[in-house]
């Protein structure tokens, strides 16, 4: 990690986003034993809930053994197989077998959605999560994840599109689980020549794990570096953004951090 880049963004974030929380990051690699590993869950637990500890400054390693949710195991690349009843679980349900979440109209739509899924090659590796300000020179973050309310999201979204001519070239919003929108889709984007940021956390099942009115904005690191470089020539230096900054302060006063 380029610590000068880390410090530059921290300074600019404090300047233009008025005290909002810093993003968290993750990188995929071998467990070095220097970061605490998340314990094996005693029962089912949503990965998104565990990320709240990282947002507060706790470094955490997550691997296959840390996950009790089959969806997280799939999206993080530890399994390529869905449960046999998954097509019903995500859609209509099946009496006597599984209750349906009804996020898709039919099991066939689920089948088609999963037909061409790619997989993150994480077998035998782990995810090291850290908050931005806790990154060191030895870290290699691959994705940067913001938890933010609409005024902050407006800034991140606009900055992600600052150097894009295609209206859809800077940000995508794919359907998927909460962990998929923060980890799976942005990691896949990061493997592309022209990566895009991912707006997410629309998954109703994961919403209990995040504060009211908060969504996520996940950016592949190689795109994020460009975004940092544009901050002081972008709309952030204009009177328009000063007005938004006032709304950011108002929002924090209403909802807290």
MOZIVEN-V711357 format. One record per pair of residues at least 24 apart in sequence whose ideal C-beta (glycine too) atoms are under 7 Angstrom apart, sorted by the first residue. I is the first residue (numbers start at 1). GAP is how many residues later the second one is. Records with the same first field share a line. If there is no record, write none. Layout:
I=GAP / GAP
This chain:
1=134 / 135 / 136 / 138 / 139 / 140
3=134
5=220 / 223
6=126 / 129
8=220
9=219
10=122 / 123
12=216 / 219 / 220
16=215 / 220 / 225
17=135 / 138 / 231
18=227 / 230 / 231
20=128 / 132 / 228
21=34 / 126 / 236
22=109 / 110 / 111
23=109 / 121 / 122 / 123
24=27 / 30 / 31 / 105 / 106 / 107 / 108 / 121
25=105 / 107 / 110 / 116 / 118 / 119 / 120
26=101 / 102 / 103 / 115 / 116 / 117 / 157
27=101 / 112 / 113 / 114 / 115
28=94 / 97 / 99 / 114
29=96 / 99 / 111
30=95
31=30 / 32 / 95
35=24 / 25 / 26 / 93
36=24 / 25
37=24 / 29
38=24 / 28
40=25 / 26
41=27
43=25
44=24 / 25
45=24
46=160 / 163
47=25 / 132
48=130 / 131 / 158 / 161 / 162
49=160
52=157
54=75 / 76 / 77
55=76 / 92
57=74 / 77
59=70 / 71 / 75
60=69
61=65 / 66 / 67
62=64 / 65 / 67
63=63
71=106 / 108
72=107
75=102 / 104 / 105 / 108 / 109
76=44 / 46 / 51 / 107
77=42 / 43 / 44 / 45 / 46
78=44 / 45
80=39
82=32
87=24
101=104
118=70
120=64 / 67
141=80
142=45 / 48 / 78 / 79
143=40 / 43 / 44 / 47 / 75 / 76 / 77 / 78
144=75 / 77 / 80
145=37 / 71 / 73
146=70 / 71
147=63 / 67 / 69
148=66 / 67 / 69
149=64 / 65 / 102
151=93 / 96 / 97 / 100
152=96
153=62 / 64
154=90
155=81 / 89
156=61
158=77
159=68 / 71 / 72 / 75
160=37 / 59 / 67
162=68 / 72
163=63 / 67
169=27
170=26 / 27
171=25 / 26 / 28
172=24 / 26
173=26 / 27
177=26 / 29
178=25 / 28
181=35 / 37
182=34 / 36
186=32 / 33 / 34
189=31
190=30 / 31 / 32
195=25 / 27 / 28
197=26
211=44
212=43
213=42
